[in-house]
Amino acid sequence: MLTAIRKILPHFSDGLTLSMMAVTIIMMKRFGLDNTHTALFVSLLALPAALRPLMELTVARYRDTSKVWILTSLFVQALLLWTEAFTMHTAWWKLTTVCLLMLFFAAGTLHRIAKERFYTRHDTQRQGLLHNAACALSLIAGAGYMTMLGGNMEVVTRNVRYSWCVVYYSATGIWLALWIINAILLPGGPRPVHDATGMAGISRENMAAAIRTLWHGSMKRLLLPTALCRSISGMSALAVMLIVIDASRNGGCGLSPQEWALTLGTVGVIGTCLGAAALHYANGKYTGRYKPVCAPAALCLHLATALYMSHHTTSPLLSLCTMIMLCSMFAGCCFAACKADIHVPCKEASTPHVALKCVTRSSLTLCATLATALTGVLLSHLGYRTFFLLLLIAALGITGTRVFYILMSRKQDINHT
């Protein structure tokens, strides 16, 4: 039992950190911010993930203190959440929210790096399923519980700002509890529980070589459709979160925070994890030249479901849960397929695999972050229905391009033989 808890603990913190992004989106909408400002703030909060190569170099430089990275990041996250709750009543709460939560997600990125490098291995299917299950449970516990708490506090106190202060204070208690539990149960000491997995490929020279390989080699042509899929899926995921909580006069479903916690905070998380697990199973069982079509095809189905939902925002809650389940499953398939598209080219390149994969993931995250910043502006001018329709047309274009490229390469292979 103790061994299982030690394996789950590092993964659990990852899902809770991600859940705070959803909680922040709901908090900003309840504070009266429009979609433009909300999307801009969310894109700023995602910037630390794009700076992951610099953080990788820092962790690799001081890799003998594996447990210290975990404990320090958790304590800093708790301190930042407490400061955010304390400053939420001030007149400059927007500036403090962006600055403090950017540091919060930067600490979460350091935690994820230390966890992946020292405490977990993803070379087996069992480890991948353990990671997905732990993240799903923590996402439901984080996004579902804290969003429902904020909605119930609004009903009881009739004070929106005070209610979400309570949410962030309760999140501070959760992170402090994780800090104490990890300090007691997580193995550590002068050497990590595992060897420094892949740390031999993390150096300044290898990072520079990875950047040159990515931007001046053939990988740029291979990863361009994946970057477009990641950008479109990021924009669509944010738009789905906003349409559920947005008011009916703005084209949204007009759900309360409690109903959002049920639909996206619970049903949506389960659907995303099921879609990712199905894609992993299909990739392990079936091989072929049509694997690159999985990501854009799943994205098309996701956007088609979101477009259908935007035309039926007044449907009963059960119908909305069904549509969100399907939409989240296709989104999970798309995210998992994009991750798989990164793995093969990085592994086959001559540059060290770990450094190239780190730089590639950060570059795709930066593309998705910049695209997400434009989501609010597009939603304000186009509306949800036109927005999803345009994204669906773009996804169909990516799918058709990839199918055409595969058919042409197959024809060339036949001519050579």
Secondary structure, DSSP 8 states (H G I E B T S, - for coil): -HHHHHHHHHHHHHHHHHHHHHHHHHHHHHTT--HHHHHHHHHHHTHHHHTHHHHHHHHHHTTT-HHHHHHHHHHHHHHHHHHHHHTTTSTTHHHHHHHHHHHHHHHHHHHHHHIIIII---SSHHHHHHHHHHHHHHHIIIIIHHHHHHHHHHHHH--HHHHHHHHHHHHHHHHHHHHHHHHHHS--SSS-SS--TTGGG-SHHHHHHHHHHHHHSTHHHHHHHHHHHHHHHHHHHHHHHHHHHS-GGGTS----HHHHHHIIIIIIHHHHHHHHHHHHHHHHH--STTGGGHHHHHHHHHHHHHHHHHT-TTS-HHHHHHHHHHHHHHHHHHHHHHHHHHHHHHHHSSS-HHHHHHHHHHHHHHHHHHHHHTHHHHHHHH-HHHHHHHHHHHHHHHHHHHHHHHHHHHHHHHHH-
